[in-house]
Amino acid sequence: MANLSCVDALINCFTKLPGVGYKTAERYAYRVIEMSREDAGHFSSAIMAVKDQVKFCQVCGNFATGEKCEICEKRHSDTVCVVAHPKDIAVIERCHAYNGTYHVLHGVLSPLNKKGPDQLNLKSLMTRLQGGAIKEVIIALSADVEGEATANYLAALIKPSGIKVSRLATGIAMGVALEYADEMTIGMALRNRTEVL
Amino acid sequence: MANLSCVDALINCFTKLPGVGYKTAERYAYRVIEMSREDAGHFSSAIMAVKDQVKFCQVCGNFATGEKCEICEKRHSDTVCVVAHPKDIAVIERCHAYNGTYHVLHGVLSPLNKKGPDQLNLKSLMTRLQGGAIKEVIIALSADVEGEATANYLAALIKPSGIKVSRLATGIAMGVALEYADEMTIGMALRNRTEVL
């Protein structure tokens, strides 16, 4: 008797979002009840619009509304940045420091989650590289165990074809005090030290 | 170019939920993209179902699918518990310690938010009390300044009609160490001390 069944159904839907428990989902559902009919209509149709319209780019695996994503349509570059998920592209784009194309693996090597090389979007990457137009592959994966393993695998796969393979620098994050940086990070930052010119 | 426009539209909808900023909304939107079509369909229609089906009980102001809410339909009690929002009813129901009816004010007195007595669901409460069937009103509002002010206003309004008015006890919360309780709470707990029998 605590909640109406239609409210319970909506709470249940919200709990499927990442990091949302029952109490948070309940707060979200109550906010939907308070919304105007128009706002709720927008919300409801925005969910289906995303499901209907979002496909994957046949070149790089990014989200796309057509066959190719906006970036593959517009940019022609000899550099490909390899990321794990489409959301990582949005992160890199926001820093306005990269103007090349991307390739989305849709995951990283992870034996525990049954993700081997065949489960990653690797074939289309190798096809792109065989074209000969690409001079450098930048590996932009998370700096954790699975990311490191995937980066090493990729480097071993690509290097024989003579293409330059690079990785995002590991080091102390901007604004972080040295005393709070962990030992692994300081070790990497020392090894990868840059000359002051 | 960071996100597709339909994804941006969904992110924008999610930011309207309480406590959800851009980054969280983005995570939610990506999860919707990963959902099965069926789950997304459930989600989308659950939002509209809530807007279509949830009305307010004409007796107590709680959420209802018909003219009366489930509680007003089933329970006949001489005790009314006054709460600020329908969600507070769910909170009280979950403790299984109350079996009476409710009355929802839809807010508390708050001059800053332009909420005076006329903006609260008070008229229907006074009509209910004039019926003579109600012997006690339990005020269950938050223990903050606005809740206290509203409780005092209600008590002054109801007491002349001879109906008993009570409030939720103020004191130290269960499981809280004395050293972490604030002075106001300890003061109230001392004043409202209960005899050990």
Boltz contact constraints between the chains, C-beta under 6 A:
constraints:
  - contact:
      token1: [A, 1]
      token2: [B, 70]
      max_distance: 6.0
  - contact:
      token1: [A, 2]
      token2: [B, 90]
      max_distance: 6.0
  - contact:
      token1: [A, 2]
      token2: [B, 93]
      max_distance: 6.0
  - contact:
      token1: [A, 2]
      token2: [B, 94]
      max_distance: 6.0
  - contact:
      token1: [A, 3]
      token2: [B, 90]
      max_distance: 6.0
  - contact:
      token1: [A, 4]
      token2: [B, 63]
      max_distance: 6.0
  - contact:
      token1: [A, 6]
      token2: [B, 49]
      max_distance: 6.0
  - contact:
      token1: [A, 6]
      token2: [B, 50]
      max_distance: 6.0
  - contact:
      token1: [A, 6]
      token2: [B, 53]
      max_distance: 6.0
  - contact:
      token1: [A, 9]
      token2: [B, 46]
      max_distance: 6.0
  - contact:
      token1: [A, 10]
      token2: [B, 46]
      max_distance: 6.0
  - contact:
      token1: [A, 10]
      token2: [B, 50]
      max_distance: 6.0
  - contact:
      token1: [A, 13]
      token2: [B, 43]
      max_distance: 6.0
  - contact:
      token1: [A, 13]
      token2: [B, 46]
      max_distance: 6.0
  - contact:
      token1: [A, 17]
      token2: [B, 28]
      max_distance: 6.0
  - contact:
      token1: [A, 17]
      token2: [B, 31]
      max_distance: 6.0
  - contact:
      token1: [A, 18]
      token2: [B, 27]
      max_distance: 6.0
  - contact:
      token1: [A, 18]
      token2: [B, 31]
      max_distance: 6.0
  - contact:
      token1: [A, 27]
      token2: [B, 18]
      max_distance: 6.0
  - contact:
      token1: [A, 28]
      token2: [B, 17]
      max_distance: 6.0
  - contact:
      token1: [A, 30]
      token2: [B, 87]
      max_distance: 6.0
  - contact:
      token1: [A, 31]
      token2: [B, 17]
      max_distance: 6.0
  - contact:
      token1: [A, 31]
      token2: [B, 18]
      max_distance: 6.0
  - contact:
      token1: [A, 32]
      token2: [B, 47]
      max_distance: 6.0
  - contact:
      token1: [A, 32]
      token2: [B, 50]
      max_distance: 6.0
  - contact:
      token1: [A, 33]
      token2: [B, 50]
      max_distance: 6.0
  - contact:
      token1: [A, 33]
      token2: [B, 54]
      max_distance: 6.0
  - contact:
      token1: [A, 37]
      token2: [B, 51]
      max_distance: 6.0
  - contact:
      token1: [A, 40]
      token2: [B, 47]
      max_distance: 6.0
  - contact:
      token1: [A, 40]
      token2: [B, 51]
      max_distance: 6.0
  - contact:
      token1: [A, 43]
      token2: [B, 13]
      max_distance: 6.0
  - contact:
      token1: [A, 43]
      token2: [B, 47]
      max_distance: 6.0
  - contact:
      token1: [A, 44]
      token2: [B, 44]
      max_distance: 6.0
  - contact:
      token1: [A, 44]
      token2: [B, 47]
      max_distance: 6.0
  - contact:
      token1: [A, 44]
      token2: [B, 48]
      max_distance: 6.0
  - contact:
      token1: [A, 46]
      token2: [B, 9]
      max_distance: 6.0
  - contact:
      token1: [A, 46]
      token2: [B, 10]
      max_distance: 6.0
  - contact:
      token1: [A, 46]
      token2: [B, 13]
      max_distance: 6.0
  - contact:
      token1: [A, 47]
      token2: [B, 32]
      max_distance: 6.0
  - contact:
      token1: [A, 47]
      token2: [B, 40]
      max_distance: 6.0
  - contact:
      token1: [A, 47]
      token2: [B, 43]
      max_distance: 6.0
  - contact:
      token1: [A, 47]
      token2: [B, 44]
      max_distance: 6.0
  - contact:
      token1: [A, 48]
      token2: [B, 44]
      max_distance: 6.0
  - contact:
      token1: [A, 49]
      token2: [B, 6]
      max_distance: 6.0
  - contact:
      token1: [A, 50]
      token2: [B, 6]
      max_distance: 6.0
  - contact:
      token1: [A, 50]
      token2: [B, 10]
      max_distance: 6.0
  - contact:
      token1: [A, 50]
      token2: [B, 32]
      max_distance: 6.0
  - contact:
      token1: [A, 50]
      token2: [B, 33]
      max_distance: 6.0
  - contact:
      token1: [A, 51]
      token2: [B, 37]
      max_distance: 6.0
  - contact:
      token1: [A, 51]
      token2: [B, 40]
      max_distance: 6.0
  - contact:
      token1: [A, 53]
      token2: [B, 6]
      max_distance: 6.0
  - contact:
      token1: [A, 54]
      token2: [B, 33]
      max_distance: 6.0
  - contact:
      token1: [A, 63]
      token2: [B, 4]
      max_distance: 6.0
  - contact:
      token1: [A, 70]
      token2: [B, 1]
      max_distance: 6.0
  - contact:
      token1: [A, 87]
      token2: [B, 30]
      max_distance: 6.0
  - contact:
      token1: [A, 90]
      token2: [B, 2]
      max_distance: 6.0
  - contact:
      token1: [A, 90]
      token2: [B, 3]
      max_distance: 6.0
  - contact:
      token1: [A, 93]
      token2: [B, 2]
      max_distance: 6.0
  - contact:
      token1: [A, 94]
      token2: [B, 2]
      max_distance: 6.0
